[in-house]
Amino acid sequence: MGPGKADEAAVAQAALIWDPALAAYDLGDAHPLNPLRLTLSVELMKAFGLLGPDDVIAPPPATENQLLLAHSIGYIEVVREASDWHFGTQMAMGLGTEDNPVYPGMHDIAALTCGSTITGIETVLCGERRRTFSLAGGMHHAHRSRASGFSVYNDASVGIAVARKAHPGLKVLYIDIDAHHGDGVQDAFAGTSDVLTVSIHESGLYAFPGTGFPGESGYGPGEGFSANVPLPAYATDECFVAAFDEVVVPLAEAFAPDIVVAQLGVDAHHADPQTDLGLTIPGYRSLVRRIVDLADQVCEGRLAALGGGGYHIVEVVPLAWTWVMAYLGGVELGDEVPEVWRDHVRSSLGCEPPVSMGENDRFDSPAERAQNVLELTRRRIMEVRKEVFPHHGLVP
């Protein structure tokens, strides 16, 4: 059974997949993955009037059978144990580390995060919405039997696996613009030709998880269905656009997916404290526009967007993701940040919030740090084209 068909007018608007309980994905006060980045984004969306009663869908948690499509039973049992603090600080299967500390209720909230992505994808496939945004999703580093990179369960891998089981023969294009390589999703589907994963990220020579090079192109039936563009440090908006236009677009056109699942992490922004890339807010918006246009072109607009990384939690993440929600829903936002949200930030965090939805003039210009990055990017683009294009009948 393929994607559902529906009247165009009935599915034109987007839906946010959200439940306040998703903000309980809390790895500790000192951990960079602060759930405030989610709640501040939702509050800003509300301040702009984007979230009417029909614009938000509350997800159920993923079931054990759904989780088992992407994770081993042994790993799920360890996550459950860790959630009850049965092994204290003991490290097992990637848990209990600085990146992935354990906390009470961890299994339940990670399963709910997976449920949000399952719901987002199925809402699109059944024709209820053309586009969805699973804000808390995008935890793309978890592997079948290992936590990694702040990710307990891999909601993207679970969501795609659940969709493929429900819709046999479904072809999924997974696009990842997070600053970090989408290694867990790549590994989950590297052996199949029904899922094409494309990741544009900071090179693993400099950044976690140390993977994502052009030679990682899949194996067996999936050879050529994993594509990676590792960018040099300080890569600019122009570098991201070149990688997208010269790698993602031709591959998507040749692959002809039924749905696009896009991880829209915003940690590639030049002010992000965890990375060293040079993307700006206008550059990020340009990438999202391209993803939406591509989905319109190759799969009748079916797009399930996920959140992901992003650690500048006041002046970057809420502005970026609120704009995403508006754009997915066909709403044009003004440039001025609503005063009600600014008051909320002042009262809750005690800091002065941004005034404009655009690039903050308090940040240093990323252009000042960029040297020869476009030339280096074009070399990586050519490498990945040579590696994967022949598998799709394309000329490198």
Stockholm file with secondary structure:
# STOCKHOLM 1.0

chainA/1-396         MGPGKADEAAVAQAALIWDPALAAYDLGDAHPLNPLRLTLSVELMKAFGLLGPDDVIAPPPATENQLLLAHSIGYIEVVREASDWHFGTQMAMGLGTEDNPVYPGMHDIAALTCGSTITGIETVLCGERRRTFSLAGGMHHAHRSRASGFSVYNDASVGIAVARKAHPGLKVLYIDIDAHHGDGVQDAFAGTSDVLTVSIHESGLYAFPGTGFPGESGYGPGEGFSANVPLPAYATDECFVAAFDEVVVPLAEAFAPDIVVAQLGVDAHHADPQTDLGLTIPGYRSLVRRIVDLADQVCEGRLAALGGGGYHIVEVVPLAWTWVMAYLGGVELGDEVPEVWRDHVRSSLGCEPPVSMGENDRFDSPAERAQNVLELTRRRIMEVRKEVFPHHGLVP
#=GR chainA/1-396 SS CCCCCCCGGGGCSEEEECCGGGGGCCCCTTSSCCTHHHHHHHHHHHHTTCCCTTSEECCCCCCHHHHTTTSCHHHHHHHHHHHTTTTTTCCBTTBSSSSSCCCTTHHHHHHHHHHHHHHHHHHHHTTSCSEEEETTCCCTTCBTTBCBTTBSSCHHHHHHHHHHHHSTTCCEEEEECSSSCCHHHHHHHTTCSSEEEEEEEECTTTSTTSCCCTTCCCCGGGTTCEEEEEECTTCCHHHHHHHIIIIIHHHHHHHCCSEEEEECCCTTBTTCTTCCCCBCHHHHHHHHHHHHHHHHHHHTTCEEEECCCCCCTTTTHHHHHHHHHHHHTTCCCCSBCCHHHHHHHHHHHCSCCCSBSSCCTTSCCGGGTCSSHHHHHHHHHHHHHHHHGGGGTCCC
#=GC SS_cons         CCCCCCCGGGGCSEEEECCGGGGGCCCCTTSSCCTHHHHHHHHHHHHTTCCCTTSEECCCCCCHHHHTTTSCHHHHHHHHHHHTTTTTTCCBTTBSSSSSCCCTTHHHHHHHHHHHHHHHHHHHHTTSCSEEEETTCCCTTCBTTBCBTTBSSCHHHHHHHHHHHHSTTCCEEEEECSSSCCHHHHHHHTTCSSEEEEEEEECTTTSTTSCCCTTCCCCGGGTTCEEEEEECTTCCHHHHHHHIIIIIHHHHHHHCCSEEEEECCCTTBTTCTTCCCCBCHHHHHHHHHHHHHHHHHHHTTCEEEECCCCCCTTTTHHHHHHHHHHHHTTCCCCSBCCHHHHHHHHHHHCSCCCSBSSCCTTSCCGGGTCSSHHHHHHHHHHHHHHHHGGGGTCCC
//
